[in-house]
Amino acid sequence: MLAGFGCGAGGLTLANTRFIQPQSILGVQWLAYLIFMGLVGGLGTFEGPIIGAILFFVIQYEFADLGA
């Protein structure tokens, strides 16, 4: 059920995009985000990447005003 939900959300994202390129949906930046989330949360666990994703978005939100 969760996998179906993820596929449906991805399909809706692609449907709302007017011009689809592989680089615009799955670029190197997104791959780096996914690797970061998995490493920060912990490898080999189910909840590790979820915790890593939450931590990543909290850090991104908190430090967004500081710039690069």
mmCIF file of the N, C-alpha and C atoms, coordinates in Angstrom:
data_MODEL
# 
_entry.id   MODEL 
# 
loop_
_atom_site.group_PDB 
_atom_site.id 
_atom_site.type_symbol 
_atom_site.label_atom_id 
_atom_site.label_alt_id 
_atom_site.label_comp_id 
_atom_site.label_asym_id 
_atom_site.label_entity_id 
_atom_site.label_seq_id 
_atom_site.pdbx_PDB_ins_code 
_atom_site.Cartn_x 
_atom_site.Cartn_y 
_atom_site.Cartn_z 
_atom_site.occupancy 
_atom_site.B_iso_or_equiv 
_atom_site.pdbx_formal_charge 
_atom_site.auth_seq_id 
_atom_site.auth_comp_id 
_atom_site.auth_asym_id 
_atom_site.auth_atom_id 
_atom_site.pdbx_PDB_model_num 
ATOM 1   N N  . MET A 1 1  ? 0.817  -1.164 0.000   1.00 0.00 ? 1  MET A N  1 
ATOM 2   C CA . MET A 1 1  ? 0.000  0.000  0.000   1.00 0.00 ? 1  MET A CA 1 
ATOM 3   C C  . MET A 1 1  ? 0.881  1.254  0.000   1.00 0.00 ? 1  MET A C  1 
ATOM 4   N N  . LEU A 1 2  ? 1.927  1.225  0.789   1.00 0.00 ? 2  LEU A N  1 
ATOM 5   C CA . LEU A 1 2  ? 2.826  2.377  0.820   1.00 0.00 ? 2  LEU A CA 1 
ATOM 6   C C  . LEU A 1 2  ? 3.549  2.555  -0.505  1.00 0.00 ? 2  LEU A C  1 
ATOM 7   N N  . ALA A 1 3  ? 3.954  1.451  -1.136  1.00 0.00 ? 3  ALA A N  1 
ATOM 8   C CA . ALA A 1 3  ? 4.621  1.538  -2.427  1.00 0.00 ? 3  ALA A CA 1 
ATOM 9   C C  . ALA A 1 3  ? 3.669  2.092  -3.482  1.00 0.00 ? 3  ALA A C  1 
ATOM 10  N N  . GLY A 1 4  ? 2.414  1.675  -3.432  1.00 0.00 ? 4  GLY A N  1 
ATOM 11  C CA . GLY A 1 4  ? 1.415  2.207  -4.364  1.00 0.00 ? 4  GLY A CA 1 
ATOM 12  C C  . GLY A 1 4  ? 1.178  3.683  -4.148  1.00 0.00 ? 4  GLY A C  1 
ATOM 13  N N  . PHE A 1 5  ? 1.178  4.111  -2.895  1.00 0.00 ? 5  PHE A N  1 
ATOM 14  C CA . PHE A 1 5  ? 1.010  5.532  -2.589  1.00 0.00 ? 5  PHE A CA 1 
ATOM 15  C C  . PHE A 1 5  ? 2.177  6.344  -3.138  1.00 0.00 ? 5  PHE A C  1 
ATOM 16  N N  . GLY A 1 6  ? 3.392  5.812  -2.983  1.00 0.00 ? 6  GLY A N  1 
ATOM 17  C CA . GLY A 1 6  ? 4.577  6.512  -3.497  1.00 0.00 ? 6  GLY A CA 1 
ATOM 18  C C  . GLY A 1 6  ? 4.558  6.616  -5.012  1.00 0.00 ? 6  GLY A C  1 
ATOM 19  N N  . CYS A 1 7  ? 4.152  5.538  -5.673  1.00 0.00 ? 7  CYS A N  1 
ATOM 20  C CA . CYS A 1 7  ? 4.066  5.577  -7.143  1.00 0.00 ? 7  CYS A CA 1 
ATOM 21  C C  . CYS A 1 7  ? 2.992  6.552  -7.601  1.00 0.00 ? 7  CYS A C  1 
ATOM 22  N N  . GLY A 1 8  ? 1.885  6.590  -6.905  1.00 0.00 ? 8  GLY A N  1 
ATOM 23  C CA . GLY A 1 8  ? 0.816  7.525  -7.261  1.00 0.00 ? 8  GLY A CA 1 
ATOM 24  C C  . GLY A 1 8  ? 1.240  8.970  -7.058  1.00 0.00 ? 8  GLY A C  1 
ATOM 25  N N  . ALA A 1 9  ? 1.954  9.239  -5.981  1.00 0.00 ? 9  ALA A N  1 
ATOM 26  C CA . ALA A 1 9  ? 2.428  10.605 -5.741  1.00 0.00 ? 9  ALA A CA 1 
ATOM 27  C C  . ALA A 1 9  ? 3.433  11.023 -6.808  1.00 0.00 ? 9  ALA A C  1 
ATOM 28  N N  . GLY A 1 10 ? 4.310  10.122 -7.204  1.00 0.00 ? 10 GLY A N  1 
ATOM 29  C CA . GLY A 1 10 ? 5.267  10.426 -8.265  1.00 0.00 ? 10 GLY A CA 1 
ATOM 30  C C  . GLY A 1 10 ? 4.577  10.641 -9.594  1.00 0.00 ? 10 GLY A C  1 
ATOM 31  N N  . GLY A 1 11 ? 3.542  9.846  -9.868  1.00 0.00 ? 11 GLY A N  1 
ATOM 32  C CA . GLY A 1 11 ? 2.781  10.015 -11.103 1.00 0.00 ? 11 GLY A CA 1 
ATOM 33  C C  . GLY A 1 11 ? 2.053  11.341 -11.150 1.00 0.00 ? 11 GLY A C  1 
ATOM 34  N N  . LEU A 1 12 ? 1.506  11.761 -10.018 1.00 0.00 ? 12 LEU A N  1 
ATOM 35  C CA . LEU A 1 12 ? 0.836  13.063 -9.969  1.00 0.00 ? 12 LEU A CA 1 
ATOM 36  C C  . LEU A 1 12 ? 1.826  14.207 -10.136 1.00 0.00 ? 12 LEU A C  1 
ATOM 37  N N  . THR A 1 13 ? 3.016  14.050 -9.591  1.00 0.00 ? 13 THR A N  1 
ATOM 38  C CA . THR A 1 13 ? 4.043  15.071 -9.768  1.00 0.00 ? 13 THR A CA 1 
ATOM 39  C C  . THR A 1 13 ? 4.421  15.204 -11.234 1.00 0.00 ? 13 THR A C  1 
ATOM 40  N N  . LEU A 1 14 ? 4.596  14.082 -11.906 1.00 0.00 ? 14 LEU A N  1 
ATOM 41  C CA . LEU A 1 14 ? 4.930  14.117 -13.326 1.00 0.00 ? 14 LEU A CA 1 
ATOM 42  C C  . LEU A 1 14 ? 3.778  14.648 -14.162 1.00 0.00 ? 14 LEU A C  1 
ATOM 43  N N  . ALA A 1 15 ? 2.541  14.335 -13.764 1.00 0.00 ? 15 ALA A N  1 
ATOM 44  C CA . ALA A 1 15 ? 1.381  14.807 -14.524 1.00 0.00 ? 15 ALA A CA 1 
ATOM 45  C C  . ALA A 1 15 ? 1.234  16.325 -14.418 1.00 0.00 ? 15 ALA A C  1 
ATOM 46  N N  . ASN A 1 16 ? 1.642  16.897 -13.301 1.00 0.00 ? 16 ASN A N  1 
ATOM 47  C CA . ASN A 1 16 ? 1.526  18.350 -13.120 1.00 0.00 ? 16 ASN A CA 1 
ATOM 48  C C  . ASN A 1 16 ? 2.681  19.114 -13.754 1.00 0.00 ? 16 ASN A C  1 
ATOM 49  N N  . THR A 1 17 ? 3.732  18.414 -14.145 1.00 0.00 ? 17 THR A N  1 
ATOM 50  C CA . THR A 1 17 ? 4.861  19.048 -14.801 1.00 0.00 ? 17 THR A CA 1 
ATOM 51  C C  . THR A 1 17 ? 4.563  19.138 -16.294 1.00 0.00 ? 17 THR A C  1 
ATOM 52  N N  . ARG A 1 18 ? 4.680  20.311 -16.863 1.00 0.00 ? 18 ARG A N  1 
ATOM 53  C CA . ARG A 1 18 ? 4.317  20.499 -18.264 1.00 0.00 ? 18 ARG A CA 1 
ATOM 54  C C  . ARG A 1 18 ? 5.394  19.991 -19.224 1.00 0.00 ? 18 ARG A C  1 
ATOM 55  N N  . PHE A 1 19 ? 6.625  20.016 -18.811 1.00 0.00 ? 19 PHE A N  1 
ATOM 56  C CA . PHE A 1 19 ? 7.723  19.571 -19.664 1.00 0.00 ? 19 PHE A CA 1 
ATOM 57  C C  . PHE A 1 19 ? 8.570  18.592 -18.863 1.00 0.00 ? 19 PHE A C  1 
ATOM 58  N N  . ILE A 1 20 ? 8.630  17.355 -19.305 1.00 0.00 ? 20 ILE A N  1 
ATOM 59  C CA . ILE A 1 20 ? 9.285  16.299 -18.533 1.00 0.00 ? 20 ILE A CA 1 
ATOM 60  C C  . ILE A 1 20 ? 10.620 15.946 -19.170 1.00 0.00 ? 20 ILE A C  1 
ATOM 61  N N  . GLN A 1 21 ? 11.663 16.028 -18.368 1.00 0.00 ? 21 GLN A N  1 
ATOM 62  C CA . GLN A 1 21 ? 12.984 15.564 -18.738 1.00 0.00 ? 21 GLN A CA 1 
ATOM 63  C C  . GLN A 1 21 ? 13.502 14.714 -17.582 1.00 0.00 ? 21 GLN A C  1 
ATOM 64  N N  . PRO A 1 22 ? 14.289 13.694 -17.866 1.00 0.00 ? 22 PRO A N  1 
ATOM 65  C CA . PRO A 1 22 ? 14.829 12.891 -16.765 1.00 0.00 ? 22 PRO A CA 1 
ATOM 66  C C  . PRO A 1 22 ? 15.662 13.718 -15.788 1.00 0.00 ? 22 PRO A C  1 
ATOM 67  N N  . GLN A 1 23 ? 16.372 14.731 -16.290 1.00 0.00 ? 23 GLN A N  1 
ATOM 68  C CA . GLN A 1 23 ? 17.199 15.547 -15.409 1.00 0.00 ? 23 GLN A CA 1 
ATOM 69  C C  . GLN A 1 23 ? 16.352 16.412 -14.471 1.00 0.00 ? 23 GLN A C  1 
ATOM 70  N N  . SER A 1 24 ? 15.140 16.786 -14.894 1.00 0.00 ? 24 SER A N  1 
ATOM 71  C CA . SER A 1 24 ? 14.328 17.664 -14.060 1.00 0.00 ? 24 SER A CA 1 
ATOM 72  C C  . SER A 1 24 ? 13.651 16.910 -12.921 1.00 0.00 ? 24 SER A C  1 
ATOM 73  N N  . ILE A 1 25 ? 13.386 15.628 -13.106 1.00 0.00 ? 25 ILE A N  1 
ATOM 74  C CA . ILE A 1 25 ? 12.701 14.859 -12.069 1.00 0.00 ? 25 ILE A CA 1 
ATOM 75  C C  . ILE A 1 25 ? 13.686 14.109 -11.188 1.00 0.00 ? 25 ILE A C  1 
ATOM 76  N N  . LEU A 1 26 ? 14.680 13.459 -11.785 1.00 0.00 ? 26 LEU A N  1 
ATOM 77  C CA . LEU A 1 26 ? 15.646 12.678 -11.011 1.00 0.00 ? 26 LEU A CA 1 
ATOM 78  C C  . LEU A 1 26 ? 17.045 13.142 -11.379 1.00 0.00 ? 26 LEU A C  1 
ATOM 79  N N  . GLY A 1 27 ? 17.465 14.237 -10.786 1.00 0.00 ? 27 GLY A N  1 
ATOM 80  C CA . GLY A 1 27 ? 18.783 14.779 -11.068 1.00 0.00 ? 27 GLY A CA 1 
ATOM 81  C C  . GLY A 1 27 ? 19.798 14.330 -10.034 1.00 0.00 ? 27 GLY A C  1 
ATOM 82  N N  . VAL A 1 28 ? 20.998 14.786 -10.203 1.00 0.00 ? 28 VAL A N  1 
ATOM 83  C CA . VAL A 1 28 ? 22.083 14.438 -9.288  1.00 0.00 ? 28 VAL A CA 1 
ATOM 84  C C  . VAL A 1 28 ? 21.818 15.022 -7.906  1.00 0.00 ? 28 VAL A C  1 
ATOM 85  N N  . GLN A 1 29 ? 21.183 16.173 -7.862  1.00 0.00 ? 29 GLN A N  1 
ATOM 86  C CA . GLN A 1 29 ? 20.887 16.809 -6.579  1.00 0.00 ? 29 GLN A CA 1 
ATOM 87  C C  . GLN A 1 29 ? 19.950 15.934 -5.736  1.00 0.00 ? 29 GLN A C  1 
ATOM 88  N N  . TRP A 1 30 ? 18.919 15.370 -6.366  1.00 0.00 ? 30 TRP A N  1 
ATOM 89  C CA . TRP A 1 30 ? 17.983 14.509 -5.628  1.00 0.00 ? 30 TRP A CA 1 
ATOM 90  C C  . TRP A 1 30 ? 18.663 13.230 -5.172  1.00 0.00 ? 30 TRP A C  1 
ATOM 91  N N  . LEU A 1 31 ? 19.554 12.697 -5.988  1.00 0.00 ? 31 LEU A N  1 
ATOM 92  C CA . LEU A 1 31 ? 20.289 11.503 -5.602  1.00 0.00 ? 31 LEU A CA 1 
ATOM 93  C C  . LEU A 1 31 ? 21.178 11.786 -4.392  1.00 0.00 ? 31 LEU A C  1 
ATOM 94  N N  . ALA A 1 32 ? 21.807 12.941 -4.367  1.00 0.00 ? 32 ALA A N  1 
ATOM 95  C CA . ALA A 1 32 ? 22.630 13.325 -3.214  1.00 0.00 ? 32 ALA A CA 1 
ATOM 96  C C  . ALA A 1 32 ? 21.765 13.478 -1.965  1.00 0.00 ? 32 ALA A C  1 
ATOM 97  N N  . TYR A 1 33 ? 20.567 14.042 -2.118  1.00 0.00 ? 33 TYR A N  1 
ATOM 98  C CA . TYR A 1 33 ? 19.651 14.159 -0.981  1.00 0.00 ? 33 TYR A CA 1 
ATOM 99  C C  . TYR A 1 33 ? 19.290 12.784 -0.432  1.00 0.00 ? 33 TYR A C  1 
ATOM 100 N N  . LEU A 1 34 ? 18.974 11.836 -1.314  1.00 0.00 ? 34 LEU A N  1 
ATOM 101 C CA . LEU A 1 34 ? 18.584 10.500 -0.869  1.00 0.00 ? 34 LEU A CA 1 
ATOM 102 C C  . LEU A 1 34 ? 19.726 9.788  -0.158  1.00 0.00 ? 34 LEU A C  1 
ATOM 103 N N  . ILE A 1 35 ? 20.932 9.922  -0.682  1.00 0.00 ? 35 ILE A N  1 
ATOM 104 C CA . ILE A 1 35 ? 22.081 9.298  -0.034  1.00 0.00 ? 35 ILE A CA 1 
ATOM 105 C C  . ILE A 1 35 ? 22.319 9.927  1.337   1.00 0.00 ? 35 ILE A C  1 
ATOM 106 N N  . PHE A 1 36 ? 22.201 11.253 1.425   1.00 0.00 ? 36 PHE A N  1 
ATOM 107 C CA . PHE A 1 36 ? 22.381 11.954 2.696   1.00 0.00 ? 36 PHE A CA 1 
ATOM 108 C C  . PHE A 1 36 ? 21.354 11.484 3.728   1.00 0.00 ? 36 PHE A C  1 
ATOM 109 N N  . MET A 1 37 ? 20.110 11.355 3.304   1.00 0.00 ? 37 MET A N  1 
ATOM 110 C CA . MET A 1 37 ? 19.058 10.929 4.231   1.00 0.00 ? 37 MET A CA 1 
ATOM 111 C C  . MET A 1 37 ? 19.311 9.523  4.756   1.00 0.00 ? 37 MET A C  1 
ATOM 112 N N  . GLY A 1 38 ? 19.740 8.641  3.878   1.00 0.00 ? 38 GLY A N  1 
ATOM 113 C CA . GLY A 1 38 ? 20.026 7.283  4.311   1.00 0.00 ? 38 GLY A CA 1 
ATOM 114 C C  . GLY A 1 38 ? 21.215 7.198  5.242   1.00 0.00 ? 38 GLY A C  1 
ATOM 115 N N  . LEU A 1 39 ? 22.258 7.961  4.966   1.00 0.00 ? 39 LEU A N  1 
ATOM 116 C CA . LEU A 1 39 ? 23.451 7.919  5.812   1.00 0.00 ? 39 LEU A CA 1 
ATOM 117 C C  . LEU A 1 39 ? 23.224 8.569  7.166   1.00 0.00 ? 39 LEU A C  1 
ATOM 118 N N  . VAL A 1 40 ? 22.495 9.672  7.191   1.00 0.00 ? 40 VAL A N  1 
ATOM 119 C CA . VAL A 1 40 ? 22.263 10.366 8.462   1.00 0.00 ? 40 VAL A CA 1 
ATOM 120 C C  . VAL A 1 40 ? 21.330 9.557  9.353   1.00 0.00 ? 40 VAL A C  1 
ATOM 121 N N  . GLY A 1 41 ? 20.294 8.985  8.761   1.00 0.00 ? 41 GLY A N  1 
ATOM 122 C CA . GLY A 1 41 ? 19.332 8.227  9.554   1.00 0.00 ? 41 GLY A CA 1 
ATOM 123 C C  . GLY A 1 41 ? 19.843 6.874  9.996   1.00 0.00 ? 41 GLY A C  1 
ATOM 124 N N  . GLY A 1 42 ? 20.726 6.300  9.245   1.00 0.00 ? 42 GLY A N  1 
ATOM 125 C CA . GLY A 1 42 ? 21.265 4.989  9.595   1.00 0.00 ? 42 GLY A CA 1 
ATOM 126 C C  . GLY A 1 42 ? 20.947 3.977  8.516   1.00 0.00 ? 42 GLY A C  1 
ATOM 127 N N  . LEU A 1 43 ? 21.966 3.254  8.095   1.00 0.00 ? 43 LEU A N  1 
ATOM 128 C CA . LEU A 1 43 ? 21.789 2.241  7.068   1.00 0.00 ? 43 LEU A CA 1 
ATOM 129 C C  . LEU A 1 43 ? 21.297 0.937  7.690   1.00 0.00 ? 43 LEU A C  1 
ATOM 130 N N  . GLY A 1 44 ? 20.524 0.189  6.953   1.00 0.00 ? 44 GLY A N  1 
ATOM 131 C CA . GLY A 1 44 ? 20.085 -1.120 7.404   1.00 0.00 ? 44 GLY A CA 1 
ATOM 132 C C  . GLY A 1 44 ? 18.869 -1.119 8.298   1.00 0.00 ? 44 GLY A C  1 
ATOM 133 N N  . THR A 1 45 ? 18.230 0.017  8.472   1.00 0.00 ? 45 THR A N  1 
ATOM 134 C CA . THR A 1 45 ? 17.028 0.076  9.285   1.00 0.00 ? 45 THR A CA 1 
ATOM 135 C C  . THR A 1 45 ? 15.888 0.634  8.455   1.00 0.00 ? 45 THR A C  1 
ATOM 136 N N  . PHE A 1 46 ? 14.678 0.349  8.864   1.00 0.00 ? 46 PHE A N  1 
ATOM 137 C CA . PHE A 1 46 ? 13.507 0.851  8.147   1.00 0.00 ? 46 PHE A CA 1 
ATOM 138 C C  . PHE A 1 46 ? 13.260 2.319  8.471   1.00 0.00 ? 46 PHE A C  1 
ATOM 139 N N  . GLU A 1 47 ? 13.370 2.671  9.733   1.00 0.00 ? 47 GLU A N  1 
ATOM 140 C CA . GLU A 1 47 ? 13.046 4.036  10.131  1.00 0.00 ? 47 GLU A CA 1 
ATOM 141 C C  . GLU A 1 47 ? 14.213 5.009  9.972   1.00 0.00 ? 47 GLU A C  1 
ATOM 142 N N  . GLY A 1 48 ? 15.392 4.523  9.683   1.00 0.00 ? 48 GLY A N  1 
ATOM 143 C CA . GLY A 1 48 ? 16.568 5.374  9.532   1.00 0.00 ? 48 GLY A CA 1 
ATOM 144 C C  . GLY A 1 48 ? 16.426 6.423  8.440   1.00 0.00 ? 48 GLY A C  1 
ATOM 145 N N  . PRO A 1 49 ? 16.097 6.032  7.205   1.00 0.00 ? 49 PRO A N  1 
ATOM 146 C CA . PRO A 1 49 ? 15.926 7.045  6.162   1.00 0.00 ? 49 PRO A CA 1 
ATOM 147 C C  . PRO A 1 49 ? 14.769 8.007  6.436   1.00 0.00 ? 49 PRO A C  1 
ATOM 148 N N  . ILE A 1 50 ? 13.744 7.555  7.134   1.00 0.00 ? 50 ILE A N  1 
ATOM 149 C CA . ILE A 1 50 ? 12.631 8.450  7.482   1.00 0.00 ? 50 ILE A CA 1 
ATOM 150 C C  . ILE A 1 50 ? 13.119 9.516  8.455   1.00 0.00 ? 50 ILE A C  1 
ATOM 151 N N  . ILE A 1 51 ? 13.877 9.096  9.454   1.00 0.00 ? 51 ILE A N  1 
ATOM 152 C CA . ILE A 1 51 ? 14.442 10.055 10.407  1.00 0.00 ? 51 ILE A CA 1 
ATOM 153 C C  . ILE A 1 51 ? 15.429 10.976 9.698   1.00 0.00 ? 51 ILE A C  1 
ATOM 154 N N  . GLY A 1 52 ? 16.223 10.416 8.792   1.00 0.00 ? 52 GLY A N  1 
ATOM 155 C CA . GLY A 1 52 ? 17.161 11.229 8.024   1.00 0.00 ? 52 GLY A CA 1 
ATOM 156 C C  . GLY A 1 52 ? 16.449 12.260 7.167   1.00 0.00 ? 52 GLY A C  1 
ATOM 157 N N  . ALA A 1 53 ? 15.311 11.894 6.566   1.00 0.00 ? 53 ALA A N  1 
ATOM 158 C CA . ALA A 1 53 ? 14.541 12.831 5.746   1.00 0.00 ? 53 ALA A CA 1 
ATOM 159 C C  . ALA A 1 53 ? 13.971 13.954 6.600   1.00 0.00 ? 53 ALA A C  1 
ATOM 160 N N  . ILE A 1 54 ? 13.433 13.609 7.747   1.00 0.00 ? 54 ILE A N  1 
ATOM 161 C CA . ILE A 1 54 ? 12.890 14.636 8.649   1.00 0.00 ? 54 ILE A CA 1 
ATOM 162 C C  . ILE A 1 54 ? 14.000 15.576 9.095   1.00 0.00 ? 54 ILE A C  1 
ATOM 163 N N  . LEU A 1 55 ? 15.130 15.017 9.478   1.00 0.00 ? 55 LEU A N  1 
ATOM 164 C CA . LEU A 1 55 ? 16.261 15.833 9.914   1.00 0.00 ? 55 LEU A CA 1 
ATOM 165 C C  . LEU A 1 55 ? 16.779 16.709 8.783   1.00 0.00 ? 55 LEU A C  1 
ATOM 166 N N  . PHE A 1 56 ? 16.844 16.157 7.571   1.00 0.00 ? 56 PHE A N  1 
ATOM 167 C CA . PHE A 1 56 ? 17.315 16.920 6.413   1.00 0.00 ? 56 PHE A CA 1 
ATOM 168 C C  . PHE A 1 56 ? 16.430 18.133 6.152   1.00 0.00 ? 56 PHE A C  1 
ATOM 169 N N  . PHE A 1 57 ? 15.114 17.942 6.144   1.00 0.00 ? 57 PHE A N  1 
ATOM 170 C CA . PHE A 1 57 ? 14.221 19.057 5.850   1.00 0.00 ? 57 PHE A CA 1 
ATOM 171 C C  . PHE A 1 57 ? 14.178 20.077 6.981   1.00 0.00 ? 57 PHE A C  1 
ATOM 172 N N  . VAL A 1 58 ? 14.364 19.637 8.221   1.00 0.00 ? 58 VAL A N  1 
ATOM 173 C CA . VAL A 1 58 ? 14.443 20.588 9.337   1.00 0.00 ? 58 VAL A CA 1 
ATOM 174 C C  . VAL A 1 58 ? 15.703 21.435 9.202   1.00 0.00 ? 58 VAL A C  1 
ATOM 175 N N  . ILE A 1 59 ? 16.832 20.794 8.906   1.00 0.00 ? 59 ILE A N  1 
ATOM 176 C CA . ILE A 1 59 ? 18.087 21.534 8.726   1.00 0.00 ? 59 ILE A CA 1 
ATOM 177 C C  . ILE A 1 59 ? 17.982 22.486 7.542   1.00 0.00 ? 59 ILE A C  1 
ATOM 178 N N  . GLN A 1 60 ? 17.394 22.017 6.444   1.00 0.00 ? 60 GLN A N  1 
ATOM 179 C CA . GLN A 1 60 ? 17.241 22.854 5.260   1.00 0.00 ? 60 GLN A CA 1 
ATOM 180 C C  . GLN A 1 60 ? 16.357 24.068 5.555   1.00 0.00 ? 60 GLN A C  1 
ATOM 181 N N  . TYR A 1 61 ? 15.299 23.880 6.324   1.00 0.00 ? 61 TYR A N  1 
ATOM 182 C CA . TYR A 1 61 ? 14.404 24.983 6.660   1.00 0.00 ? 61 TYR A CA 1 
ATOM 183 C C  . TYR A 1 61 ? 15.085 25.981 7.600   1.00 0.00 ? 61 TYR A C  1 
ATOM 184 N N  . GLU A 1 62 ? 15.816 25.478 8.573   1.00 0.00 ? 62 GLU A N  1 
ATOM 185 C CA . GLU A 1 62 ? 16.437 26.344 9.569   1.00 0.00 ? 62 GLU A CA 1 
ATOM 186 C C  . GLU A 1 62 ? 17.568 27.187 8.979   1.00 0.00 ? 62 GLU A C  1 
ATOM 187 N N  . PHE A 1 63 ? 18.345 26.610 8.063   1.00 0.00 ? 63 PHE A N  1 
ATOM 188 C CA . PHE A 1 63 ? 19.503 27.308 7.519   1.00 0.00 ? 63 PHE A CA 1 
ATOM 189 C C  . PHE A 1 63 ? 19.260 27.928 6.155   1.00 0.00 ? 63 PHE A C  1 
ATOM 190 N N  . ALA A 1 64 ? 18.029 27.998 5.703   1.00 0.00 ? 64 ALA A N  1 
ATOM 191 C CA . ALA A 1 64 ? 17.714 28.525 4.368   1.00 0.00 ? 64 ALA A CA 1 
ATOM 192 C C  . ALA A 1 64 ? 18.026 30.015 4.259   1.00 0.00 ? 64 ALA A C  1 
ATOM 193 N N  . ASP A 1 65 ? 17.891 30.754 5.332   1.00 0.00 ? 65 ASP A N  1 
ATOM 194 C CA . ASP A 1 65 ? 18.117 32.204 5.292   1.00 0.00 ? 65 ASP A CA 1 
ATOM 195 C C  . ASP A 1 65 ? 19.592 32.569 5.260   1.00 0.00 ? 65 ASP A C  1 
ATOM 196 N N  . LEU A 1 66 ? 20.470 31.631 5.567   1.00 0.00 ? 66 LEU A N  1 
ATOM 197 C CA . LEU A 1 66 ? 21.894 31.947 5.625   1.00 0.00 ? 66 LEU A CA 1 
ATOM 198 C C  . LEU A 1 66 ? 22.575 31.932 4.270   1.00 0.00 ? 66 LEU A C  1 
ATOM 199 N N  . GLY A 1 67 ? 21.923 31.355 3.256   1.00 0.00 ? 67 GLY A N  1 
ATOM 200 C CA . GLY A 1 67 ? 22.510 31.300 1.921   1.00 0.00 ? 67 GLY A CA 1 
ATOM 201 C C  . GLY A 1 67 ? 23.481 30.155 1.785   1.00 0.00 ? 67 GLY A C  1 
ATOM 202 N N  . ALA A 1 68 ? 24.230 30.167 0.713   1.00 0.00 ? 68 ALA A N  1 
ATOM 203 C CA . ALA A 1 68 ? 25.174 29.071 0.457   1.00 0.00 ? 68 ALA A CA 1 
ATOM 204 C C  . ALA A 1 68 ? 26.342 29.161 1.411   1.00 0.00 ? 68 ALA A C  1 
# 
